[in-house]
Amino acid sequence: MNTISSYSPIHVVGGGLAGSEAAWQIASAGVPVILHEMRGVRGTDAHKTDGLAELVCSNSFRSDDATSNAVGVIHAEMRMAGSLIMAAADRHQVPAGGALAVDRDGFSEAVTKAIHDHPLITVVREEITGLPPRDWDLAVVATGPLTAPSLAAAIQAETGEDSLAFFDAIAPIVYRESIDMDICWYQSRYDKVGPGGTGKDYINCPMDEAQYNAFVDALIAGDTVGFKEWEGTPYFDGCLPIEVMAERGRETLRHGPMKPMGLTNAHNPTVKAYAVVQLRQDNALGTLYNMVGFQTKLKYGAQAEIFRMIPGLENAEFARLGGLHRNTYINSPTLLDPSLTLKSRPGLRFAGQITGCEGYVESASVGLMAGRFAAAERKGEAISLPPATTALGSLLGHITGGHIVTDEEPGKRSFQPMNINFGLFPELEPGSIVKPEGVKRFRGKDKTIMKRQLIAGRALADCAAWLGQTPTFSERA
């Protein structure tokens, strides 16, 4: 370290986007940081360099529209909070329409230089094989989806055998408002009332025999994504991709996740459905619904096309599409408190994708929050959480408790990683959406756009207030 500080250092483990952002936020608060990064001593199967914040899968930070896109909103909030990741992305932007895409090498080099040049940050190239020792006092673990096996084992030993997932079996998530309830209906199978349930806990989409057969044919013919060499093939019967089940026999799905038993179509009670797709509430706000049993390796374009064949989902909008891939993450709602601290180890925080978020921007944003929280704790200040109405706050809420726990499959973890999306934000106050003057028909897409614009505006205003700033959303770091 090149600068004397009265504070003891905070240790950050992992030099990816989350770790680099956490270190930057801590140092920007006047607290020294020791950033531990194993690349340079030991590589990974996915990374190609030893640069900090190396982008592995894509060079896109996705939409930069802060007026009606949740990703653009979190971009703007991070810029307001002095994000290093966003500053480097803005400086190394390449043409990508309305998206923010970057030059990979220039971006990583900029982050690496900024970290190394900061007088309060020391970078140590070493592998941390266990949890940070207790004499480190305050630490942030930001080791990402490719956490080294030895560290993963140490996390598992501390938190419990069922607390860590190594593969993501992700089913698509649908915005509730895009489901056609003139076709679908609410009902639990056999009207079963579980803990906290009503007997109408699922949205049901009926299929006749012809629709079912066409759907199975489309699944079998659909274009899928192969596993990367380092992922292996994690298929097991508890989370088979929907298209693999279809390939095992034409009747497999209707005797599995699409079985129609115990369900009566509220719109047509005398006609029994040949198969039924069920959607289960996915968040406490009731804005997102999970397609039950629909984990998949279909490519995104194929997913959207095929799943819109399902009656009632013809105009479905997806907050997240499905997948099955390597992703080490902890059961954060059970293990972490609202400031991302491990409940069993005060002073130890987690950040980035290991907490159960998806995406570069989301990972960096959680690093930003963890860094700010850790710095406040070191300085003896009250930890200020971002409002739930902000993109940062809504993502934090999902990670630390916004999911739904079900009793359908005892012992099965219900928490799944998520990108930032408008389904994570609290609803607007009643009466907020007003039909524009002179408009005769105001519904569907037009109403959705206005709703998202209002949520975005509220988020940015509330974030500025949280940070003690006047919102100037067009400015960039």
N, C-alpha and C positions, 0 to 999 in steps of 0.2 A: 504494500500500500504506500502511496506517495503522499498522503495527507494524514495528519494527526487528527483523530476524532476522540471525543470523550466517551463515545459509545462503544460497547463490545460489538464485534462483527456478527452479522447474521449469515449463516451458511445456506447456499442454494445448491442443490444437487441436480444437475442437468442443464446443458447449455443450448437447448432447443428454443423455440419461440417463447414458451411459457417461462422457462428458467431465465432467459436473457431479459425478458420484460420484467420479471420479478426483481432481478438484480438491479435493473435500471431504476425502477420505482423506489427501491430501498435506498439506493445511493442518492437519488434525487431528493430524498427526504433528509439527507445529511447523515445517514447511518452507513458505516462501512460494510462491505460484502465480500465474502469469499465464495467464488463460483467454481464448483467442481464439475469438470466435464471429462468423461473417459475417452472420447474420441481424440486421437493423437497418441493414446496409449493402447486402447483397444477399440476396434471398429465395430460397426453393426452390419447386418446383412442388407440393410436398406440404404444407409448413408454412403456417399462417395467421397466426402472430404472431411476435414476436421474443423471446418468453419462453424462458427456459432449460428444458430437459427437457419440451418440448411433446410431448404424446401425439398421434400422427398417425392411426393406424388404429383404435384401440380405447381404451376407458378401463379395461380389465380387466387385472389382474396375474395372473389365473387363480387356481387353487386356493390357499387359505391353510391347508390341512390338512397340518401338519408330521408327522403320525403315519404316513401311508401314501401321500402324494403327493409326488413329487420336486420339484414347483414349491413346495409348501408348505415343504419342507425347505430349499430355497435361500433362501426368505423368512426363515426362522428364523435361518439362518446369517448372512445379511446384517444382520439386526437385532443379532445378537451382536457383529458387527464394526463397529457404529456407523454403519450406512448412512444417508445423508441421504435417498436415494430412498425407502427403506422408511419412514423417520420421516415424510416428507411424505405418503406414501400412507396410512399409518395415521391421520394427522390429518385427511385429507380423504376418508375412506372413505364410500362410499354403499352402500345395501343391495344385495346380490348373492348371497344364500344363502351357500354355503360358499366363494365366491370373494372375492377382494379387488379390488373395483372402486372407482374414485376419481372425484371431481369434477375434470374435466380442468383447468378454469381455476384452481381453488383449489390443485390440486397444483402446477401450473407456477409459479404466483405464489409459493407457499411455497418451492420450490426456488430460484427467482430471488432472493427476498429473503434467504434464508439465505446464498447465495453472495455477494451484494453486501455483506451485513452482516459477513461474516467478515473480520477485520482482516488476515489473511494472503493474501487473494485479491483480485487485480485483474482486472476483466473489460475486455477490449479488443475493441471491435466493429470487426473488419476481416476481410477474406478473405485466407487464407493460400493463395497460388497454387502453391506448391511445397513440397517437403519442408522441415521445420524446418531453418534454417541450423545449421551445425555449431557456431557459437559460442554457440548456446543450450545446448549441453552435454547436458542431460537434457530429454527431451520425450516427450509421449504424444499420438499421433494417434488421435482418437476421432470420426471424421467420419461414421460411419454408412453406411447403404446408399445414400444419395444424395450421396456424395462428389462435390464439384465436378469437372468435367472436367479442369481444369488441374492440380489436385492429384492426381487419378487418373493423369494422364499422367506426373507426376513420380514417383509410386509405381511405375508400370510401368517407367519408365526405370531406376530404382534396382534393381528386383527381377527384371526380365526380362519379356519379352513375354507369356509364358504364365502369369504369376504372379497375374494379376488377372482376376476374372470380373465381368461386368457384368449377367448374367442368371442366375438360378437355375433350372435344370431339375431339379426334385426328384421322385424316385420315393418311394413310401411305404416306411416302415421297419416291420417286423413283429418283435415279441418272439418269439424262438426258442421259448420254452416254450409259446407258444399255437398252434404249428403241429402239426397232426395227422400224426405220422410213421407211423401205421397206413395212411395213404393216400399220403403223400409219401415220397420216398427221396433219398438222397445219391448224386449222380453228376455228374461233369463230362461235357460233350458229347464223345462218342467216347473217354471215359475219359482225356482228355488230362491229363497231369501237367505243370503249369506250375511256375515257380519258387516254392518253398515250398508247392506243392500236393500232393495225394494222389491225384488222379483222382476224388475224391468231394467236390469243393469247392462244389457247388451243392445246394440243396434243390429238388426237382422236383415240381410239382403237375400231374397228368395230367388231360386233358379228353377226353371222347368228342365225337363230332360234334354231338350235340344240345346238350350243355353248352356247347360252343364257340359255336354259333349263338345260343343264349340270351344268352351273355355279350356277344357283339358287338352284339346288339340292345339290351341294357341300356346299353352304352357310348354308342351313337349317340343313345339317348333321354335320357341322363343330363343333369342340370342343371349347366351350367358357369359359371365366373366369367369376366367380361369383363376385358379389359385396361383399366387406368386410362389416361387420355389421355396422361399423361407417361411411360408405360411403352413406348408403341409396340407393335409386334407382332414379337417376336424369334424367330418360328418359323424354324427351319432344319432340314434333313433329319436332322441328327445328333441332334436332341432333340425330335422331333415329339411332341406330346401323344398319349397312347394312343388317345383318342377321335377325334382327327383322322386317325390311321392307319386306324382302323376305318371312318371315313367314306369313305376312298379306295378301298375295295373289301373285300368280305367275306373274301377270302382273304389280305388284306395282313398281318394280325397273325401268321397261322400260317406265313407265309413271312418273317417278321421276328422280333420278340422272342419269339414264342410257337412257333417252329418245333420240331417234335418229333424232328428228325433227330439221330442219334447218341446216343439215350437209350433205355434199356430199363427198363421198370417192374419194380423189384425185387420187388414184391408180386404181379405178374401178368405174367411175362416173355413169354408167348405172345401177348398182346394189345398191339398198338402203339397208343399214344395218338394221337389226332387232332391235338392241340395240347398244349403244355406251358408252364406258367408257371415260370420259374426265379427262385430267390431266392439272392442271393450274400451271404456273410458281410460285415457292414458295419463291425464294430469288432474290435479285437484280442481282446477278452474273449469273443467268440463268442456274445454274448447278443442281438445285433440282426442281422436279415437284410433286405437291400434287394431290392425287387421289380424285377428287371432290365428296363430299357426302359419302365417304367411311369410316367414323368413325365406329369403331367395338369393340366388346368384344371378338372376336375370339382369341384363344391362338396364340402366335407368329408362332409356327410351322405350324398351320393350315392356318394362313394368307398367309405365303410365298407360300405354296402349292396351295392354292385356287386362289390367285391373279395371279399366273403365268399361270393359265388357260386362262387368258385374251389375245387375239391375240395382238402381239407386246410386251407383257410383259413376254414372256416365259423365258427370261434370265434376268429378272429385278433384280437389286440390290437395296435394300432398305436402305436408310439413317436412316429411322425411321419407325417402324410398328405402327399400329393403336391402339387406346385404348379409354376408357371412365372411368375416375376415379376422385376422389376428389383431387383437386390441386388448392389452392389459389395462384393466381399470378396476378400481375399488368400489365397493358398495357404499358410495358416499353418503346417501341419506341416513344410513345407519351409523356410519363411522365418524363423520365430520360434523362439527358444530357450524353455526351460520357464518363464522369467520374462517372456515376451511381448516380449522384446527382438529387434529385427531383427538377424539374424546378421551382415549386412553393414555395420551401423551401430550400434556399441555406444552405449548411452545413448538410443536411439530405440525407444520401445515403441508398440505398437498396442493398442487397446481397443475393446470394443463389437462391433457387428454386422460391422464391416469385418474382424474376425478370423475370422468364420465361426461365429457363434452366432446363434440366432433368438430373438426375443422381447424385450420390454421388460426383464423381470427379468434374463434372461441377459445382456443388453447391459450393464445397470447393474452386474451382479456382476463382469463382466470388467473394467469400469472400476474397481471397488473393488479388485480384485487388482492391476491395473496401477498404481494410485495408491499402494498400500501398498508394492509392489516398488520403485517409483521413489523414494519417500520414504526407504526403507531404504538404497538406493544412495547418495542424496545425503548421508545422515548417516553413511555409512561402516559401516553395520551389515550383518550377514549377511542375505541375502534368505531368508525362511522361506516355503516353498511350502505350501499347504494339503494335508493328507493326501489321497491318492487316494480314500479311503473317504468323504470329504465330498462334498456337492453341488458346492461350489466347486472342489475338487480334481478331481472327475470331469469337470466341464465344461472345466477347464483342460487335463486330459489329452487330451480329445477334440480340442481346438483345436491342441495342440502335438504331437500324434503318435498319437492313438488310432484313426485310420482305417486301413483296409486298402488297400494298393496292389495293383492287379492288372495283369497283362500282356496282358489281353484286347484292350484298345484302346490301343496305344502312343501316348503323348503326351497322352492324355485325363486330365484331372485327376479323381481319385477322391474328393477331399475335398469334403464337402458340409456346409452349415450345419445346425445341430442345436439343438433345444430341450433343456433339461435333462430327463432321463427316467431311470428306474431301469436301463435297459439300459446306461448309461454307468458305473454303479457296479461295483466289483469284486464278485465273488460272495462269499457268506457262507462262513465256514469249514464244512467238512463236519460234519454232525451238529448244526448250529445250529437247524434246523427240526425241532421235536419235536411229534408228534401230541398234541393236548390229551387229558388223561385223560377217559375216558368217551365219546370220539368214535370211532365205528366206521369211518366213511369220511372220510378226510382227503386230499383232492386237489382239483385244479381251482382254482376261485375262492377257496375257503377257504385253501388252501395258499399261493396267490399273495398274498393279503392279509397273512398272517402273515409271509411272506418280505419283503414291502415294509415292514412295520412294523419288522422287525428291522434291515433296511438303514437305515431312517430313524433309528432309535434309535442305531445305531452311528455314523451320520454326524454327528448332533448332539453326541454325546459326544466324538467325535474333533475336531470343530470347536472345541468349548469348550476342549479340552485345547490345541489349536493356539494359541488366543487367550489361554490362561492364565486361563480363566474356569471358574466352576462353572456347569454348564448349568441354566438356568431358562427352559425353552422357552415358557412361557406369557407371559413378559414381552415387551413391545413397546417399540421405541425411542421 
